[in-house]
């Protein structure tokens, strides 16, 4: 299936509506610190840069700057950059350096690369990240190292270790030897590996691995009746009743690498699946109430959910780019 113009228009307008609310929340005196911080999760600044390039709306640059200033100056710096590995968001910082030459943002990436959890390459961290249970930390630390390179640095000595870990995680997931598989965790690993392929080395093993993961996710987690993936590929390892329920809030986080696979392999099944997931995942509100697709929170500065917004927008526009390209053989360019 293709993505119709009505869905695309709603996708763009939703970011205008909810992105503005998140931006305003970051400078509002009535919104508390914890909520502001949560509104930057999944990299609000990067979501704004992506939306700016798609819609050619420079207003989003102001929003991106607010996101960077809060995340970098009010969270990272006061905590000495010693933050959880899954709170190390460096794409927005990298874009701020690459587009604006903001030295503070480049320095923040370098600080995260050496001070954040699961970036420091201590023996215990290196051992833990071999496990697929730490796939998210492995992916984010690898992304940080790649963004160092994009901002003029030299590759971290442990970057290839992160790639090897990620490929091994996918093997564990797709062969059933892992404790469980969650499609959105796989998508974060895919994000890292696609960046690695794009900016470091076009390793064909990455294409093979991501194709295997997408096929496994579709076999074990896809629910055709709602065009979404379940949260987890099996039940029984936890008491969470949502493990085998479809999670449409995650559709736009998961589907981008399906577009990349279409571009790299020419296999129409990836674009077909991605289009179905994207269409189902785009939020629809009516009369101030959520109707379908991803839930983005309420429609006020105090009730909007920035985490949900960023979850849906930090790289979903790349799906639209990749799905529209003709199949090509060879590595992508870095634009």
C-alpha positions as CSV (number, residue, x, y, z in Angstrom):
1,X,0.0,0.0,0.0
2,X,1.1,3.6,-0.5
3,X,0.7,6.4,2.0
4,X,-2.1,8.8,1.0
5,X,-1.8,12.6,1.0
6,X,-4.3,13.0,3.8
7,X,-2.1,10.9,6.1
8,X,1.0,12.8,5.2
9,X,-0.7,16.1,5.8
10,X,-1.9,15.0,9.2
11,X,1.6,13.7,10.0
12,X,3.0,17.1,9.3
13,X,0.3,19.1,11.0
14,X,0.5,17.0,14.1
15,X,4.1,18.0,14.5
16,X,3.2,21.7,14.2
17,X,0.5,21.4,16.8
18,X,2.3,19.2,19.4
19,X,5.8,20.3,18.7
20,X,4.8,23.9,19.5
21,X,3.3,22.7,22.8
22,X,6.5,20.8,23.7
23,X,8.6,23.9,22.8
24,X,6.4,26.1,24.9
25,X,6.5,23.7,27.8
26,X,10.3,24.0,27.9
27,X,10.1,27.7,28.7
28,X,6.9,27.7,30.7
29,X,7.0,28.6,34.4
30,X,4.0,26.4,35.1
31,X,5.7,23.2,33.9
32,X,8.0,21.4,36.3
33,X,11.5,20.3,35.7
34,X,10.8,16.6,35.5
35,X,8.0,17.1,32.9
36,X,10.3,19.3,30.9
37,X,13.0,16.7,30.9
38,X,10.6,14.0,29.9
39,X,9.5,16.2,27.0
40,X,13.0,16.0,25.6
41,X,13.3,12.2,25.7
42,X,14.1,10.6,22.3
43,X,15.8,13.9,21.3
44,X,13.3,16.7,20.8
45,X,15.9,18.9,19.1
46,X,16.7,16.2,16.5
47,X,13.0,15.7,15.9
48,X,12.7,19.4,15.2
49,X,15.6,19.4,12.8
50,X,14.1,16.5,10.9
51,X,10.7,18.3,10.7
52,X,12.4,21.5,9.6
53,X,14.1,19.7,6.7
54,X,10.9,18.0,5.7
55,X,8.5,21.0,6.0
56,X,11.0,23.8,5.3
57,X,9.7,25.6,8.4
58,X,12.4,27.6,10.2
59,X,10.1,28.0,13.2
60,X,11.2,24.5,14.1
61,X,14.8,25.8,14.5
62,X,13.7,27.9,17.5
63,X,12.1,24.8,19.0
64,X,15.2,22.8,18.4
65,X,17.3,25.4,20.2
66,X,15.0,25.3,23.2
67,X,15.3,21.6,23.3
68,X,19.1,21.7,23.1
69,X,19.4,24.4,25.7
70,X,17.2,22.5,28.2
71,X,18.7,19.1,27.6
72,X,22.3,20.2,27.4
73,X,22.5,23.0,29.8
74,X,19.9,22.0,32.4
75,X,20.3,18.2,32.4
76,X,23.6,17.1,31.0
77,X,26.0,19.8,32.3
78,X,24.6,19.9,35.9
79,X,25.0,16.1,36.1
80,X,28.5,16.2,34.8
81,X,27.4,14.2,31.7
82,X,27.2,11.1,34.0
83,X,23.7,10.2,32.9
84,X,22.1,6.8,32.1
85,X,23.2,5.4,28.7
86,X,19.6,5.5,27.4
87,X,19.5,9.3,28.1
88,X,22.5,10.0,25.9
89,X,20.9,11.7,22.9
90,X,23.5,13.2,20.5
91,X,21.9,13.6,17.1
92,X,20.4,17.0,18.0
93,X,23.7,18.1,19.5
94,X,25.5,17.0,16.4
95,X,23.1,18.9,14.1
96,X,23.5,22.0,16.3
97,X,27.3,21.8,15.7
98,X,27.0,20.9,12.0
99,X,24.4,23.6,11.1
100,X,25.3,26.3,13.6
101,X,28.9,25.7,14.7
102,X,27.8,25.6,18.4
103,X,31.0,24.5,20.2
104,X,29.1,23.7,23.4
105,X,27.1,21.1,21.6
106,X,30.1,19.4,20.1
107,X,31.8,19.5,23.5
108,X,28.7,17.9,25.0
109,X,29.0,15.0,22.6
110,X,32.6,14.5,23.6
111,X,31.8,14.6,27.3
112,X,29.0,12.1,26.9
113,X,31.3,9.8,25.0
114,X,33.6,9.5,28.0
115,X,31.4,10.2,31.0
116,X,27.9,8.7,30.3
117,X,27.0,5.3,31.6
118,X,27.8,2.5,29.0
119,X,30.1,4.9,27.1
120,X,33.1,4.6,29.4
121,X,34.3,1.1,28.3
122,X,35.0,-0.2,31.8
123,X,35.4,-4.0,31.9
124,X,32.0,-4.4,33.5
125,X,30.2,-2.2,30.9
126,X,31.9,-4.0,28.0
127,X,30.8,-7.4,29.4
128,X,27.2,-6.3,30.1
129,X,26.8,-4.9,26.6
130,X,27.5,-8.2,25.0
131,X,24.1,-9.2,26.3
132,X,21.0,-8.3,24.2
133,X,19.4,-7.1,27.4
134,X,21.7,-4.0,27.1
135,X,21.1,-3.5,23.4
136,X,19.7,0.0,23.9
137,X,22.8,1.2,25.9
138,X,25.0,-0.5,23.3
139,X,23.2,1.3,20.4
140,X,23.2,4.8,22.1
141,X,26.9,4.6,22.9
142,X,27.7,3.6,19.4
143,X,25.6,6.5,18.0
144,X,27.5,8.9,20.3
145,X,30.8,7.7,18.9
146,X,29.5,8.1,15.3
147,X,28.4,11.6,16.1
148,X,31.9,12.4,17.4
149,X,33.1,11.4,13.9
150,X,30.5,13.4,12.2
151,X,31.6,16.4,14.2
152,X,35.3,16.0,13.2
153,X,36.6,13.6,15.8
154,X,38.3,10.3,15.3
155,X,36.5,6.9,15.7
156,X,36.4,5.6,19.2
157,X,38.5,2.4,19.5
158,X,35.4,0.6,20.8
159,X,33.0,1.6,18.0
160,X,33.6,-1.7,16.1
161,X,32.9,-3.5,19.4
162,X,29.5,-1.8,19.5
163,X,28.8,-2.9,15.9
164,X,29.8,-6.5,16.7
165,X,27.6,-6.5,19.8
166,X,24.6,-5.2,17.8
167,X,25.0,-7.8,15.1
168,X,25.2,-10.5,17.8
169,X,22.1,-9.1,19.5
170,X,20.2,-9.5,16.3
171,X,21.4,-13.1,16.0
172,X,20.2,-13.8,19.5
173,X,16.8,-12.3,18.8
174,X,16.2,-14.0,15.4
175,X,17.4,-17.4,16.6
176,X,15.3,-17.4,19.7
177,X,18.3,-17.7,22.1
178,X,17.6,-14.3,23.6
179,X,15.4,-13.9,26.7
180,X,12.9,-12.0,24.5
181,X,12.7,-9.6,21.6
182,X,11.0,-6.2,21.5
183,X,10.6,-4.7,18.0
184,X,11.3,-1.1,19.3
185,X,14.5,-2.2,20.9
186,X,15.5,-3.8,17.6
187,X,14.7,-0.5,15.8
188,X,17.1,1.4,18.1
189,X,19.8,-1.1,17.2
190,X,18.9,-0.6,13.5
191,X,19.2,3.1,13.9
192,X,22.7,2.7,15.2
193,X,23.7,0.1,12.5
194,X,22.3,2.3,9.7
195,X,24.3,5.2,10.9
196,X,27.4,3.0,11.1
197,X,26.7,1.8,7.5
198,X,26.3,5.4,6.4
199,X,29.1,7.2,8.1
200,X,31.7,4.6,9.1
201,X,31.7,1.5,6.8
202,X,29.1,0.0,4.4
203,X,29.3,-3.4,5.8
204,X,26.9,-5.8,3.9
205,X,26.4,-7.8,7.1
206,X,24.3,-4.9,8.4
207,X,21.8,-5.3,5.5
208,X,21.6,-9.0,6.0
209,X,21.1,-8.7,9.8
210,X,18.5,-6.0,9.6
211,X,16.5,-8.0,7.0
212,X,16.6,-11.0,9.3
213,X,15.4,-8.9,12.2
214,X,12.5,-7.4,10.2
215,X,11.4,-10.8,9.0
216,X,11.5,-12.1,12.5
217,X,9.5,-9.2,13.9
218,X,6.9,-9.7,11.2
219,X,6.7,-13.4,11.8
220,X,6.4,-13.2,15.6
221,X,5.0,-9.8,16.4
222,X,3.0,-8.3,13.5
223,X,-0.8,-8.1,14.0
224,X,-2.5,-7.5,10.6
225,X,-5.8,-6.5,12.1
226,X,-4.3,-3.3,13.5
227,X,-1.2,-3.0,11.4
228,X,1.2,-2.9,14.4
229,X,3.7,-5.0,16.2
230,X,3.2,-6.5,19.6
231,X,5.5,-5.1,22.4
232,X,7.3,-8.4,22.9
233,X,7.7,-11.6,20.8
234,X,6.6,-14.0,23.6
235,X,4.8,-14.2,26.9
236,X,5.7,-15.8,30.1
237,X,9.0,-14.0,31.1
238,X,7.1,-11.2,32.9
239,X,3.7,-10.4,34.4
240,X,3.0,-7.5,32.1
241,X,-0.2,-8.2,30.2
242,X,0.8,-5.8,27.5
243,X,3.8,-7.9,26.3
244,X,1.7,-9.6,23.6
245,X,-0.4,-6.6,22.8
246,X,0.1,-4.4,19.7
247,X,1.8,-1.0,20.5
248,X,0.7,1.4,17.8
249,X,2.5,4.2,19.7
250,X,5.8,2.6,18.6
251,X,4.9,2.2,14.9
252,X,6.8,5.3,13.7
253,X,9.8,4.4,15.7
254,X,10.0,0.9,14.2
255,X,9.1,1.4,10.6
256,X,12.0,3.6,9.4
257,X,14.5,0.8,9.0
258,X,11.9,-1.0,6.8
259,X,12.2,1.9,4.4
260,X,16.0,1.6,4.5
261,X,15.8,-2.1,3.7
262,X,13.5,-1.4,0.8
263,X,16.1,1.0,-0.5
264,X,19.0,-1.4,0.0
265,X,17.4,-4.6,-1.1
266,X,14.5,-3.7,-3.5
267,X,12.3,-6.2,-1.6
268,X,8.8,-4.6,-1.8
269,X,7.6,-6.5,1.3
270,X,9.6,-4.0,3.5
271,X,8.0,-0.9,1.9
272,X,4.6,-2.5,2.0
273,X,4.9,-3.4,5.7
274,X,6.4,0.1,6.5
275,X,3.6,1.9,4.7
276,X,1.0,0.0,6.6
277,X,2.7,0.7,9.9
278,X,3.3,4.3,9.1
279,X,-0.3,4.9,8.1
280,X,-1.7,3.2,11.1
281,X,0.7,5.0,13.5
282,X,0.0,8.6,12.4
283,X,-2.0,10.3,15.2
284,X,-5.5,11.4,14.7
285,X,-7.3,13.8,17.1
286,X,-10.8,15.2,16.8
287,X,-12.4,17.8,18.9
288,X,-9.5,17.8,21.2
289,X,-9.6,14.1,21.8
290,X,-7.3,11.2,20.6
291,X,-9.0,9.0,18.1
292,X,-6.4,6.7,16.6
293,X,-2.7,6.2,15.9
294,X,-0.1,7.2,18.3
295,X,-1.2,9.1,21.4
296,X,0.8,12.3,21.8
297,X,-0.7,13.5,25.1
298,X,-3.1,16.3,25.7
299,X,-3.4,19.5,23.7
300,X,-2.1,21.9,26.3
301,X,1.4,22.9,27.4
302,X,0.9,21.1,30.7
303,X,-0.5,17.9,29.2
304,X,1.4,17.3,26.0
305,X,3.7,14.3,26.0
306,X,7.0,15.2,24.5
307,X,8.4,11.7,24.9
308,X,5.5,10.3,22.7
309,X,6.0,13.1,20.2
310,X,9.8,12.5,19.9
311,X,9.3,8.8,19.8
312,X,7.2,9.2,16.7
313,X,9.2,11.9,15.0
314,X,12.9,11.6,15.7
315,X,13.6,9.5,12.6
316,X,10.2,8.7,11.0
317,X,10.7,11.3,8.3
318,X,13.7,9.3,7.2
319,X,11.2,6.4,6.4
320,X,9.4,8.7,4.0
321,X,12.7,9.6,2.3
322,X,14.0,6.0,2.0
323,X,10.6,4.5,0.9
324,X,10.5,7.0,-2.0
325,X,13.9,6.2,-3.3
326,X,14.6,3.7,-6.1
327,X,16.5,0.6,-5.2
328,X,20.2,1.1,-5.5
329,X,23.2,-1.1,-5.1
330,X,25.9,0.1,-2.9
331,X,26.3,2.4,0.2
332,X,24.1,5.4,0.7
333,X,25.4,8.9,0.6
334,X,25.7,10.8,3.9
335,X,23.3,13.6,3.0
